[in-house]
Amino acid sequence: MALDLKSLKLPSNLPINTKFLLVLVISFSAIIYVYIKYSYNPKKKEIEDLHQQLIDLKNDYAALQVQVQNLQETKRKLDSLKVIWSRIQVLLPDKKDIPGWFDDIVAASRSAGIDVMQFKPAPPKQSDKYTEYPFDVTFRGTYHSFGAYLAAIANHPRITRVSDVKLSSMDRQEGEPWTLQGSMTISTFVFNPGFLEKQQQQQKGKAGSGQKR
């Protein structure tokens, strides 16, 4: 309720100094009232609103920090997967690179002195991470040439596995150097790109769920 100084009446028998003092007190009170109502209270409300905004911003900042940490961790894992993928690409040929690998293995047999009589592809073996492409090989040579051939296979830059080795000695025929005959399975591996994509999607899904929280 506002103060109405015009309607305010002072007793007529009061001393003039007292009247002046009362008028001064009332005027000062009116100034304080007007200040509180039109200046202090609005400023106080503005300060409270700003304080609440500051609290909200701090909460948002804390949530963003968590999201940034999740994103950084996800990026680190994705980068790690990319490094693994680059290494895998060196060790495991793409399916279209198998003919080149095949040529290398055949060339290595000739260099070692192995006579390959059959190099027959067997059914592929599937797994989540890779596909194995085995080849059944029958051959003849010498123990020395067979050892050299295994060494050449082991030193091939692509992952190559030798399994199911079966050896038997043979009588040397006139004009032929062969003292050994045998069979084995030589396998190469092709990485399954779907496995890496699945891992990346899982990492992105974890990051997305972290952001929602």
N, CA, C and O of each residue as an XYZ file, in Angstrom:
852
protein
N       0.859     -1.193      0.000
C       0.000      0.000      0.000
C       0.887      1.232      0.000
O       1.811      1.324      0.808
N       0.625      2.177     -0.887
C       1.448      3.378     -1.020
C       1.103      4.390      0.052
O      -0.029      4.460      0.531
N       2.113      5.177      0.417
C       1.919      6.259      1.391
C       1.432      7.509      0.673
O       1.996      7.901     -0.349
N       0.378      8.141      1.209
C      -0.177      9.374      0.637
C       0.200     10.532      1.563
O      -0.456     10.767      2.578
N       1.252     11.241      1.204
C       1.735     12.325      2.057
C       0.775     13.498      2.091
O       0.727     14.237      3.075
N       0.002     13.676      1.010
C      -0.915     14.818      0.962
C      -2.064     14.671      1.960
O      -2.550     15.658      2.514
N      -2.492     13.419      2.183
C      -3.609     13.187      3.114
C      -3.159     13.097      4.555
O      -3.967     13.024      5.481
N      -1.843     13.104      4.721
C      -1.320     13.000      6.077
C      -1.447     14.351      6.790
O      -0.950     15.357      6.283
N      -2.110     14.392      7.966
C      -2.324     15.629      8.732
C      -1.663     15.498     10.094
O      -1.825     14.500     10.797
N      -0.918     16.531     10.442
C      -0.234     16.558     11.728
C      -0.986     17.455     12.702
O      -1.602     18.441     12.298
N      -0.934     17.115     13.969
C      -1.595     18.000     14.968
C      -1.041     19.425     14.867
O       0.159     19.634     14.690
N      -1.946     20.390     14.983
C      -1.551     21.801     14.807
C      -0.776     22.360     15.982
O      -0.069     23.358     15.841
N      -0.902     21.720     17.159
C      -0.235     22.243     18.353
C       1.190     21.743     18.520
O       1.842     22.056     19.516
N       1.691     20.955     17.539
C       3.073     20.462     17.638
C       4.041     21.582     17.318
O       3.756     22.439     16.481
N       5.204     21.576     17.993
C       6.238     22.560     17.664
C       6.702     22.377     16.227
O       6.668     21.274     15.681
N       7.130     23.463     15.638
C       7.524     23.404     14.217
C       8.696     22.467     13.987
O       8.786     21.818     12.945
N       9.625     22.394     14.994
C      10.774     21.475     14.837
C      10.314     20.027     14.840
O      10.816     19.184     14.097
N       9.344     19.772     15.701
C       8.814     18.399     15.765
C       8.088     18.047     14.478
O       8.218     16.944     13.947
N       7.306     19.029     13.985
C       6.609     18.785     12.718
C       7.611     18.512     11.587
O       7.425     17.607     10.772
N       8.667     19.314     11.563
C       9.676     19.144     10.503
C      10.329     17.773     10.598
O      10.571     17.116      9.585
N      10.616     17.343     11.844
C      11.252     16.048     12.051
C      10.325     14.913     11.620
O      10.754     13.949     10.987
N       9.028     15.047     11.982
C       8.074     14.011     11.594
C       7.932     13.934     10.073
O       7.873     12.847      9.499
N       7.880     15.097      9.431
C       7.784     15.119      7.977
C       9.018     14.481      7.350
O       8.932     13.768      6.351
N      10.174     14.756      7.964
C      11.425     14.194      7.449
C      11.430     12.668      7.587
O      11.827     11.953      6.668
N      10.979     12.181      8.757
C      10.939     10.730      8.992
C       9.972     10.049      8.029
O      10.270      9.004      7.451
N       8.789     10.680      7.872
C       7.782     10.094      6.982
C       8.276     10.090      5.534
O       8.070      9.121      4.803
N       8.932     11.183      5.126
C       9.450     11.261      3.760
C      10.524     10.207      3.520
O      10.552      9.556      2.475
N      11.404     10.050      4.502
C      12.467      9.055      4.386
C      11.884      7.647      4.305
O      12.333      6.816      3.516
N      10.862      7.396      5.148
C      10.192      6.086      5.121
C       9.553      5.838      3.761
O       9.593      4.726      3.236
N       8.967      6.885      3.201
C       8.341      6.740      1.888
C       9.380      6.428      0.825
O       9.134      5.621     -0.072
N      10.547      7.068      0.923
C      11.619      6.786     -0.047
C      12.082      5.338      0.060
O      12.290      4.656     -0.944
N      12.240      4.879      1.325
C      12.656      3.486      1.533
C      11.606      2.525      0.972
O      11.949      1.523      0.345
N      10.340      2.831      1.198
C       9.253      1.987      0.708
C       9.270      1.899     -0.819
O       9.148      0.821     -1.401
N       9.423      3.052     -1.439
C       9.452      3.078     -2.903
C      10.662      2.324     -3.433
O      10.561      1.615     -4.434
N      11.798      2.470     -2.776
C      13.021      1.783     -3.208
C      12.857      0.264     -3.129
O      13.198     -0.475     -4.053
N      12.311     -0.175     -1.961
C      12.131     -1.621     -1.773
C      11.161     -2.180     -2.808
O      11.414     -3.232     -3.395
N      10.052     -1.477     -3.031
C       9.022     -1.992     -3.924
C       9.445     -1.957     -5.380
O       9.210     -2.923     -6.106
N      10.058     -0.879     -5.825
C      10.304     -0.703     -7.251
C      11.743     -0.989     -7.681
O      12.027     -1.082     -8.875
N      12.641     -1.128     -6.725
C      14.037     -1.362     -7.087
C      14.608     -2.608     -6.429
O      15.115     -3.495     -7.116
N      14.532     -2.682     -5.113
C      15.168     -3.791     -4.397
C      14.520     -5.144     -4.722
O      15.211     -6.102     -5.068
N      13.199     -5.212     -4.608
C      12.513     -6.489     -4.849
C      12.719     -7.016     -6.266
O      13.019     -8.198     -6.435
N      12.566     -6.162     -7.302
C      12.846     -6.668     -8.653
C      14.288     -7.142     -8.833
O      14.546     -8.157     -9.480
N      15.230     -6.380     -8.242
C      16.637     -6.789     -8.340
C      16.873     -8.107     -7.614
O      17.615     -8.970     -8.083
N      16.217     -8.244     -6.448
C      16.367     -9.476     -5.692
C      15.844    -10.660     -6.497
O      16.478    -11.715     -6.541
N      14.679    -10.483     -7.139
C      14.097    -11.547     -7.965
C      15.017    -11.867     -9.154
O      15.189    -13.033     -9.509
N      15.601    -10.842     -9.759
C      16.517    -11.048    -10.881
C      17.750    -11.820    -10.446
O      18.226    -12.701    -11.161
N      18.269    -11.481     -9.255
C      19.445    -12.177     -8.727
C      19.117    -13.643     -8.461
O      19.916    -14.528     -8.766
N      17.934    -13.898     -7.889
C      17.528    -15.282     -7.633
C      17.398    -16.071     -8.934
O      17.807    -17.230     -9.013
N      16.821    -15.427     -9.957
C      16.690    -16.097    -11.249
C      18.054    -16.408    -11.855
O      18.280    -17.491    -12.393
N      18.968    -15.425    -11.755
C      20.320    -15.634    -12.283
C      21.047    -16.742    -11.527
O      21.799    -17.520    -12.113
N      20.812    -16.800    -10.226
C      21.446    -17.838     -9.409
C      20.935    -19.225     -9.831
O      21.710    -20.177     -9.923
N      19.646    -19.324    -10.081
C      19.078    -20.595    -10.527
C      19.615    -20.968    -11.911
O      19.898    -22.134    -12.186
N      19.750    -19.960    -12.774
C      20.321    -20.223    -14.098
C      21.752    -20.736    -13.978
O      22.176    -21.624    -14.717
N      22.494    -20.150    -13.021
C      23.874    -20.588    -12.801
C      23.913    -22.047    -12.349
O      24.757    -22.822    -12.799
N      22.982    -22.416    -11.446
C      22.919    -23.811    -10.995
C      22.599    -24.742    -12.162
O      23.204    -25.805    -12.300
N      21.639    -24.334    -13.006
C      21.263    -25.145    -14.165
C      22.434    -25.296    -15.133
O      22.676    -26.378    -15.670
N      23.162    -24.187    -15.350
C      24.312    -24.240    -16.252
C      25.406    -25.154    -15.707
O      26.052    -25.872    -16.470
N      25.613    -25.131    -14.397
C      26.615    -26.009    -13.787
C      26.220    -27.473    -13.972
O      27.059    -28.322    -14.272
N      24.925    -27.756    -13.789
C      24.447    -29.130    -13.989
C      24.620    -29.563    -15.448
O      25.042    -30.685    -15.726
N      24.287    -28.658    -16.375
C      24.455    -28.967    -17.801
C      25.922    -29.189    -18.135
O      26.264    -30.081    -18.911
N      26.787    -28.368    -17.541
C      28.224    -28.494    -17.794
C      28.745    -29.837    -17.278
O      29.558    -30.485    -17.937
N      28.271    -30.255    -16.092
C      28.686    -31.544    -15.545
C      28.220    -32.689    -16.445
O      28.958    -33.648    -16.674
N      26.974    -32.580    -16.958
C      26.458    -33.612    -17.865
C      27.269    -33.655    -19.158
O      27.555    -34.731    -19.684
N      27.641    -32.466    -19.671
C      28.439    -32.405    -20.897
C      29.821    -33.007    -20.689
O      30.365    -33.659    -21.580
N      30.391    -32.781    -19.490
C      31.700    -33.375    -19.201
C      31.642    -34.896    -19.259
O      32.554    -35.542    -19.777
N      30.551    -35.471    -18.718
C      30.380    -36.923    -18.760
C      30.272    -37.392    -20.209
O      30.871    -38.398    -20.589
N      29.496    -36.648    -21.023
C      29.332    -37.011    -22.424
C      30.657    -36.920    -23.174
O      30.967    -37.777    -24.002
N      31.437    -35.878    -22.882
C      32.743    -35.721    -23.544
C      33.662    -36.880    -23.179
O      34.374    -37.410    -24.033
N      33.642    -37.272    -21.902
C      34.470    -38.401    -21.485
C      34.040    -39.676    -22.202
O      34.876    -40.464    -22.643
N      32.707    -39.873    -22.314
C      32.209    -41.051    -23.024
C      32.622    -41.019    -24.493
O      33.026    -42.037    -25.056
N      32.517    -39.827    -25.116
C      32.895    -39.699    -26.518
C      34.384    -39.937    -26.711
O      34.794    -40.585    -27.674
N      35.202    -39.407    -25.786
C      36.641    -39.606    -25.890
C      37.000    -41.078    -25.737
O      37.861    -41.595    -26.449
N      36.320    -41.759    -24.786
C      36.586    -43.179    -24.594
C      36.151    -43.978    -25.822
O      36.841    -44.901    -26.255
N      34.991    -43.605    -26.376
C      34.514    -44.280    -27.587
C      35.472    -44.050    -28.749
O      35.783    -44.978    -29.495
N      35.946    -42.794    -28.906
C      36.891    -42.477    -29.977
C      38.184    -43.275    -29.802
O      38.765    -43.758    -30.773
N      38.628    -43.408    -28.530
C      39.853    -44.157    -28.269
C      39.681    -45.621    -28.675
O      40.580    -46.222    -29.263
N      38.518    -46.186    -28.354
C      38.272    -47.583    -28.693
C      38.141    -47.760    -30.209
O      38.636    -48.733    -30.778
N      37.463    -46.799    -30.853
C      37.329    -46.875    -32.305
C      38.685    -46.741    -32.981
O      38.977    -47.449    -33.945
N      39.526    -45.820    -32.467
C      40.880    -45.677    -33.022
C      41.675    -46.965    -32.835
O      42.440    -47.376    -33.708
N      41.475    -47.600    -31.662
C      42.165    -48.858    -31.410
C      41.708    -49.932    -32.386
O      42.515    -50.718    -32.883
N      40.396    -49.958    -32.660
C      39.880    -50.922    -33.632
C      40.441    -50.659    -35.026
O      40.730    -51.592    -35.775
N      40.592    -49.370    -35.368
C      41.139    -49.028    -36.678
C      42.603    -49.488    -36.801
O      43.031    -49.947    -37.859
N      43.362    -49.355    -35.696
C      44.750    -49.815    -35.709
C      44.790    -51.329    -35.895
O      45.581    -51.858    -36.677
N      43.906    -52.019    -35.148
C      43.834    -53.478    -35.284
C      43.460    -53.864    -36.710
O      44.007    -54.804    -37.285
N      42.505    -53.107    -37.266
C      42.046    -53.398    -38.629
C      43.185    -53.211    -39.637
O      43.338    -54.012    -40.559
N      43.980    -52.154    -39.459
C      45.093    -51.924    -40.387
C      46.120    -53.048    -40.290
O      46.712    -53.445    -41.294
N      46.328    -53.561    -39.070
C      47.266    -54.685    -38.907
C      46.691    -55.956    -39.523
O      47.398    -56.741    -40.154
N      45.382    -56.135    -39.320
C      44.733    -57.325    -39.866
C      44.798    -57.323    -41.384
O      44.994    -58.369    -42.004
N      44.632    -56.141    -41.988
C      44.675    -56.055    -43.438
C      46.027    -56.483    -44.001
O      46.114    -56.988    -45.120
N      47.088    -56.272    -43.203
C      48.414    -56.711    -43.640
C      48.544    -58.221    -43.517
O      49.105    -58.877    -44.393
N      48.014    -58.776    -42.408
C      48.193    -60.200    -42.137
C      47.184    -61.087    -42.854
O      47.498    -62.215    -43.235
N      45.970    -60.571    -43.034
C      44.918    -61.370    -43.653
C      44.525    -60.756    -44.984
O      44.097    -59.603    -45.025
N      44.659    -61.491    -46.059
C      44.313    -60.917    -47.365
C      42.814    -60.781    -47.527
O      42.042    -61.524    -46.921
N      42.414    -59.840    -48.336
C      41.032    -59.780    -48.764
C      40.769    -60.966    -49.688
O      41.689    -61.536    -50.274
N      39.485    -61.323    -49.802
C      39.156    -62.493    -50.614
C      39.692    -62.354    -52.037
O      40.138    -63.330    -52.639
N      39.645    -61.141    -52.563
C      40.124    -60.921    -53.934
C      41.642    -61.059    -54.035
O      42.177    -61.168    -55.139
N      42.354    -61.055    -52.881
C      43.811    -61.196    -52.904
C      44.263    -62.647    -52.822
O      45.462    -62.918    -52.892
N      43.329    -63.587    -52.674
C      43.710    -64.992    -52.542
C      44.474    -65.494    -53.757
O      45.445    -66.228    -53.573
N      44.102    -65.149    -54.987
C      44.913    -65.615    -56.135
C      46.368    -65.185    -56.038
O      47.260    -65.946    -56.411
N      46.623    -63.978    -55.542
C      48.006    -63.533    -55.371
C      48.731    -64.352    -54.324
O      49.894    -64.714    -54.500
N      48.029    -64.646    -53.221
C      48.613    -65.511    -52.185
C      48.901    -66.894    -52.758
O      49.960    -67.468    -52.505
N      47.956    -67.425    -53.529
C      48.118    -68.737    -54.153
C      49.369    -68.768    -55.030
O      50.157    -69.712    -54.971
N      49.540    -67.733    -55.835
C      50.718    -67.667    -56.708
C      52.009    -67.659    -55.896
O      52.995    -68.289    -56.279
N      51.998    -66.936    -54.761
C      53.191    -66.882    -53.906
C      53.529    -68.263    -53.343
O      54.693    -68.664    -53.318
N      52.499    -68.987    -52.890
C      52.731    -70.301    -52.296
C      53.247    -71.289    -53.339
O      54.134    -72.095    -53.059
N      52.693    -71.218    -54.524
C      53.154    -72.109    -55.609
C      54.584    -71.752    -56.011
O      55.418    -72.632    -56.223
N      54.855    -70.445    -56.112
C      56.213    -70.013    -56.472
C      57.220    -70.445    -55.407
O      58.351    -70.808    -55.729
N      56.804    -70.407    -54.131
C      57.694    -70.829    -53.046
C      58.003    -72.318    -53.144
O      59.119    -72.739    -52.838
N      57.028    -73.118    -53.568
C      57.270    -74.564    -53.708
C      58.304    -74.829    -54.808
O      59.166    -75.697    -54.666
N      58.209    -74.084    -55.888
C      59.161    -74.272    -56.990
C      60.567    -73.854    -56.560
O      61.554    -74.519    -56.874
N      60.634    -72.728    -55.828
C      61.955    -72.256    -55.375
C      62.589    -73.238    -54.403
O      63.809    -73.398    -54.383
N      61.750    -73.905    -53.584
C      62.284    -74.853    -52.600
C      62.612    -76.197    -53.228
O      63.327    -76.996    -52.623
N      62.104    -76.468    -54.432
C      62.362    -77.753    -55.078
C      61.282    -78.771    -54.805
O      61.537    -79.974    -54.855
N      60.083    -78.310    -54.519
C      58.947    -79.189    -54.269
C      58.123    -79.306    -55.547
O      57.832    -78.316    -56.217
N      57.760    -80.539    -55.860
C      56.908    -80.772    -57.024
C      55.468    -80.950    -56.525
O      55.125    -81.982    -55.949
N      54.634    -79.933    -56.754
C      53.242    -79.972    -56.311
C      52.419    -80.683    -57.378
O      52.353    -80.244    -58.526
N      51.798    -81.782    -56.982
C      50.989    -82.559    -57.923
C      49.516    -82.154    -57.875
O      48.784    -82.317    -58.851
N      49.098    -81.629    -56.738
C      47.708    -81.186    -56.620
C      47.615    -80.058    -55.615
O      48.205    -80.109    -54.536
N      46.861    -79.038    -55.990
C      46.604    -77.902    -55.087
C      45.099    -77.640    -55.187
O      44.655    -76.819    -55.988
N      44.322    -78.351    -54.361
C      42.879    -78.382    -54.510
C      42.190    -77.585    -53.393
O      42.448    -77.846    -52.218
N      41.320    -76.619    -53.729
C      40.621    -75.872    -52.677
C      39.608    -76.751    -51.957
O      38.908    -77.549    -52.579
N      39.540    -76.595    -50.640
C      38.568    -77.304    -49.799
C      37.482    -76.307    -49.376
O      37.663    -75.100    -49.533
N      36.359    -76.799    -48.841
C      35.286    -75.877    -48.417
C      35.768    -74.880    -47.367
O      36.475    -75.265    -46.436
N      35.400    -73.613    -47.502
C      35.785    -72.595    -46.507
C      35.185    -72.900    -45.137
O      34.145    -73.550    -45.027
N      35.860    -72.420    -44.103
C      35.388    -72.590    -42.725
C      35.099    -71.212    -42.137
O      35.998    -70.383    -41.998
N      33.841    -70.980    -41.798
C      33.401    -69.666    -41.329
C      33.533    -69.541    -39.816
O      33.347    -70.510    -39.080
N      33.856    -68.336    -39.367
C      33.798    -67.984    -37.946
C      33.361    -66.525    -37.857
O      33.225    -65.855    -38.880
N      33.139    -66.031    -36.642
C      32.692    -64.645    -36.483
C      33.730    -63.652    -37.000
O      33.380    -62.644    -37.614
N      35.001    -63.939    -36.750
C      36.046    -62.961    -37.046
C      36.664    -63.136    -38.434
O      37.110    -62.162    -39.040
N      36.693    -64.364    -38.934
C      37.382    -64.585    -40.195
C      36.801    -65.816    -40.904
O      36.011    -66.571    -40.338
N      37.219    -65.985    -42.149
C      36.897    -67.184    -42.932
C      38.207    -67.854    -43.328
O      39.111    -67.211    -43.861
N      38.296    -69.130    -43.066
C      39.493    -69.899    -43.423
C      39.279    -70.546    -44.788
O      38.253    -71.178    -45.039
N      40.271    -70.374    -45.668
C      40.234    -70.984    -46.998
C      41.351    -72.021    -47.083
O      42.505    -71.669    -47.326
N      41.018    -73.292    -46.886
C      42.047    -74.340    -46.933
C      42.249    -74.891    -48.346
O      41.338    -74.889    -49.174
N      43.462    -75.357    -48.589
C      43.805    -75.993    -49.874
C      44.525    -77.300    -49.560
O      45.509    -77.321    -48.820
N      44.024    -78.376    -50.128
C      44.661    -79.686    -49.946
C      45.765    -79.850    -50.992
O      45.531    -79.708    -52.192
N      46.962    -80.149    -50.512
C      48.134    -80.209    -51.374
C      48.759    -81.608    -51.310
O      48.965    -82.157    -50.227
N      49.043    -82.150    -52.433
C      49.874    -83.359    -52.504
C      51.151    -82.999    -53.263
O      51.126    -82.213    -54.210
N      52.257    -83.586    -52.833
C      53.549    -83.136    -53.371
C      54.581    -84.252    -53.244
O      54.339    -85.290    -52.627
N      55.744    -83.998    -53.853
C      56.902    -84.854    -53.675
C      58.144    -83.978    -53.691
O      58.156    -82.891    -54.268
N      59.183    -84.478    -53.046
C      60.409    -83.699    -52.957
C      61.433    -84.433    -52.123
O      61.473    -85.663    -52.106
N      62.251    -83.678    -51.440
C      63.219    -84.257    -50.510
C      62.959    -83.657    -49.135
O      62.235    -82.670    -49.007
N      63.547    -84.251    -48.121
C      63.362    -83.710    -46.774
C      63.901    -82.283    -46.689
O      63.325    -81.420    -46.027
N      65.010    -82.061    -47.372
C      65.594    -80.720    -47.364
C      64.671    -79.716    -48.058
O      64.439    -78.622    -47.544
N      64.143    -80.098    -49.236
C      63.263    -79.176    -49.959
C      61.955    -78.952    -49.204
O      61.395    -77.856    -49.236
N      61.471    -79.995    -48.523
C      60.237    -79.833    -47.739
C      60.462    -78.842    -46.591
O      59.607    -77.996    -46.326
N      61.607    -78.944    -45.912
C      61.923    -77.998    -44.838
C      62.028    -76.574    -45.355
O      61.559    -75.634    -44.714
N      62.657    -76.420    -46.538
C      62.779    -75.084    -47.133
C      61.408    -74.522    -47.500
O      61.168    -73.321    -47.377
N      60.520    -75.392    -47.946
C      59.171    -74.954    -48.317
C      58.394    -74.482    -47.085
O      57.729    -73.447    -47.117
N      58.487    -75.255    -46.001
C      57.809    -74.847    -44.767
C      58.350    -73.505    -44.261
O      57.589    -72.673    -43.766
N      59.653    -73.300    -44.386
C      60.252    -72.032    -43.956
C      59.725    -70.880    -44.789
O      59.449    -69.802    -44.262
N      59.583    -71.106    -46.106
C      59.069    -70.053    -46.989
C      57.620    -69.716    -46.639
O      57.227    -68.549    -46.649
N      56.834    -70.743    -46.329
C      55.435    -70.503    -45.940
C      55.372    -69.718    -44.630
O      54.580    -68.786    -44.490
N      56.214    -70.109    -43.676
C      56.216    -69.437    -42.373
C      56.627    -67.973    -42.494
O      56.182    -67.143    -41.701
N      57.458    -67.648    -43.460
C      57.944    -66.272    -43.637
C      57.047    -65.431    -44.553
O      57.346    -64.266    -44.814
N      55.972    -66.011    -45.029
C      55.069    -65.238    -45.889
C      54.421    -64.124    -45.070
O      54.044    -64.353    -43.920
N      54.282    -62.912    -45.642
C      53.720    -61.793    -44.867
C      52.272    -62.001    -44.441
O      51.838    -61.419    -43.447
N      51.522    -62.811    -45.162
C      50.151    -63.120    -44.778
C      50.128    -64.317    -43.837
O      51.005    -65.179    -43.890
N      49.110    -64.360    -42.971
C      48.966    -65.508    -42.092
C      48.630    -66.743    -42.932
O      47.641    -66.763    -43.664
N      49.467    -67.762    -42.811
C      49.287    -69.005    -43.554
C      49.529    -70.164    -42.586
O      50.523    -70.189    -41.861
N      48.614    -71.106    -42.590
C      48.730    -72.238    -41.659
C      48.898    -73.547    -42.427
O      48.258    -73.780    -43.453
N      49.777    -74.389    -41.897
C      49.988    -75.727    -42.455
C      49.460    -76.741    -41.441
O      49.806    -76.677    -40.261
N      48.625    -77.672    -41.895
C      48.049    -78.680    -41.003
C      47.905    -80.005    -41.740
O      48.079    -80.092    -42.956
N      47.579    -81.039    -40.954
C      47.335    -82.380    -41.509
C      48.491    -82.839    -42.418
O      48.273    -83.311    -43.533
N      49.694    -82.691    -41.918
C      50.867    -83.086    -42.712
C      51.044    -84.605    -42.637
O      51.067    -85.189    -41.553
N      51.167    -85.218    -43.790
C      51.416    -86.660    -43.874
C      52.586    -86.890    -44.833
O      52.555    -86.459    -45.986
N      53.619    -87.579    -44.334
C      54.831    -87.795    -45.124
C      55.150    -89.280    -45.205
O      54.867    -90.053    -44.290
N      55.736    -89.644    -46.309
C      56.217    -91.026    -46.460
C      57.412    -91.002    -47.407
O      57.477    -90.194    -48.333
N      58.342    -91.894    -47.156
C      59.533    -91.956    -48.008
C      59.201    -92.720    -49.288
O      58.270    -93.525    -49.315
N      59.939    -92.471    -50.304
C      59.739    -93.145    -51.584
C      61.102    -93.504    -52.172
O      62.098    -92.817    -51.947
N      61.117    -94.557    -52.900
C      62.370    -94.986    -53.528
C      62.729    -94.020    -54.641
O      61.890    -93.613    -55.444
N      63.987    -93.674    -54.658
C      64.448    -92.770    -55.704
C      64.421    -93.477    -57.050
O      65.002    -94.549    -57.218
N      63.748    -92.868    -57.989
C      63.698    -93.404    -59.337
C      64.864    -92.844    -60.165
O      65.358    -91.747    -59.905
N      65.266    -93.585    -61.115
C      66.399    -93.144    -61.929
C      66.050    -91.849    -62.653
O      65.029    -91.756    -63.334
N      66.897    -90.877    -62.496
C      66.697    -89.589    -63.148
C      65.802    -88.638    -62.380
O      65.564    -87.515    -62.825
N      65.294    -89.077    -61.215
C      64.427    -88.214    -60.409
C      65.035    -88.040    -59.020
O      65.584    -88.991    -58.463
N      64.942    -86.808    -58.443
C      65.564    -86.560    -57.146
C      64.642    -86.866    -55.966
O      65.071    -86.765    -54.817
N      63.378    -87.238    -56.224
C      62.403    -87.308    -55.136
C      62.688    -88.472    -54.187
O      62.885    -89.610    -54.615
N      62.705    -88.164    -52.906
C      62.856    -89.183    -51.848
C      61.707    -89.112    -50.843
O      61.662    -89.870    -49.875
N      60.788    -88.192    -51.092
C      59.725    -87.942    -50.120
C      58.446    -87.623    -50.869
O      58.465    -86.918    -51.878
N      57.339    -88.141    -50.374
C      56.039    -87.750    -50.894
C      55.102    -87.504    -49.711
O      55.299    -88.040    -48.620
N      54.097    -86.697    -49.949
C      53.216    -86.396    -48.826
C      52.031    -85.538    -49.219
O      51.818    -85.201    -50.383
N      51.276    -85.204    -48.197
C      50.111    -84.332    -48.374
C      49.982    -83.442    -47.146
O      50.474    -83.768    -46.066
N      49.323    -82.334    -47.330
C      49.088    -81.406    -46.221
C      47.993    -80.424    -46.629
O      47.602    -80.350    -47.794
N      47.522    -79.694    -45.668
C      46.536    -78.649    -45.931
C      47.173    -77.302    -45.632
O      47.681    -77.079    -44.533
N      47.145    -76.407    -46.608
C      47.663    -75.047    -46.432
C      46.468    -74.096    -46.460
O      45.685    -74.090    -47.409
N      46.345    -73.303    -45.415
C      45.177    -72.424    -45.285
C      45.588    -70.965    -45.230
O      46.614    -70.608    -44.651
N      44.767    -70.136    -45.840
C      44.877    -68.691    -45.661
C      43.563    -68.201    -45.054
O      42.559    -68.914    -45.064
N      43.582    -66.987    -44.529
C      42.428    -66.479    -43.789
C      42.012    -65.119    -44.339
O      42.849    -64.298    -44.714
N      40.717    -64.904    -44.378
C      40.152    -63.629    -44.806
C      39.352    -63.062    -43.632
O      38.454    -63.716    -43.102
N      39.692    -61.845    -43.240
C      38.998    -61.215    -42.117
C      37.568    -60.873    -42.513
O      37.305    -60.463    -43.643
N      36.648    -61.047    -41.567
C      35.244    -60.724    -41.805
C      34.990    -59.267    -41.446
O      34.952    -58.938    -40.260
N      34.812    -58.371    -42.436
C      34.593    -56.949    -42.127
C      33.364    -56.710    -41.262
O      33.303    -55.731    -40.518
N      32.379    -57.611    -41.360
C      31.181    -57.453    -40.541
C      31.483    -57.504    -39.066
O      30.765    -56.899    -38.269
N      32.552    -58.227    -38.672
C      32.919    -58.299    -37.262
C      33.364    -56.937    -36.749
O      32.968    -56.518    -35.662
N      34.196    -56.240    -37.542
C      34.662    -54.912    -37.143
C      33.505    -53.925    -37.112
O      33.418    -53.104    -36.199
N      32.613    -53.995    -38.099
C      31.454    -53.097    -38.125
C      30.567    -53.333    -36.907
O      30.034    -52.390    -36.322
N      30.415    -54.592    -36.534
C      29.608    -54.923    -35.357
C      30.230    -54.329    -34.096
O      29.521    -53.792    -33.246
N      31.557    -54.424    -33.975
C      32.248    -53.857    -32.817
C      32.087    -52.343    -32.783
O      31.866    -51.771    -31.716
N      32.195    -51.687    -33.933
C      32.051    -50.240    -33.991
C      30.631    -49.819    -33.616
O      30.446    -48.835    -32.900
N      29.630    -50.558    -34.095
C      28.243    -50.241    -33.752
C      27.989    -50.419    -32.266
O      27.256    -49.638    -31.659
N      28.598    -51.453    -31.675
C      28.446    -51.655    -30.239
C      29.060    -50.507    -29.456
O      28.481    -50.058    -28.466
N      30.235    -50.017    -29.886
C      30.877    -48.904    -29.203
C      30.044    -47.632    -29.337
O      29.889    -46.879    -28.375
N      29.496    -47.392    -30.561
C      28.660    -46.217    -30.761
C      27.379    -46.318    -29.939
O      26.889    -45.319    -29.413
N      26.833    -47.555    -29.832
C      25.632    -47.745    -29.032
C      25.883    -47.464    -27.567
O      25.037    -46.877    -26.892
N      27.048    -47.880    -27.062
C      27.398    -47.593    -25.668
C      27.547    -46.098    -25.453
O      27.122    -45.563    -24.429
N      28.159    -45.421    -26.431
C      28.337    -43.967    -26.309
C      26.984    -43.271    -26.324
O      26.767    -42.320    -25.572
N      26.063    -43.742    -27.184
C      24.745    -43.129    -27.255
C      23.959    -43.313    -25.977
O      23.275    -42.390    -25.535
N      24.043    -44.509    -25.362
C      23.336    -44.747    -24.106
C      23.938    -43.910    -22.993
O      23.226    -43.466    -22.091
N      25.263    -43.689    -23.051
C      25.903    -42.833    -22.044
C      25.441    -41.405    -22.153
O      25.276    -40.734    -21.134
N      25.223    -40.910    -23.383
C      24.760    -39.534    -23.573
C      23.336    -39.373    -23.073
O      23.001    -38.327    -22.517
N      22.467    -40.400    -23.258
C      21.086    -40.315    -22.811
C      21.007    -40.233    -21.304
O      20.170    -39.521    -20.749
N      21.896    -40.979    -20.640
C      21.912    -40.895    -19.175
C      22.331    -39.502    -18.711
O      22.400    -39.247    -17.508
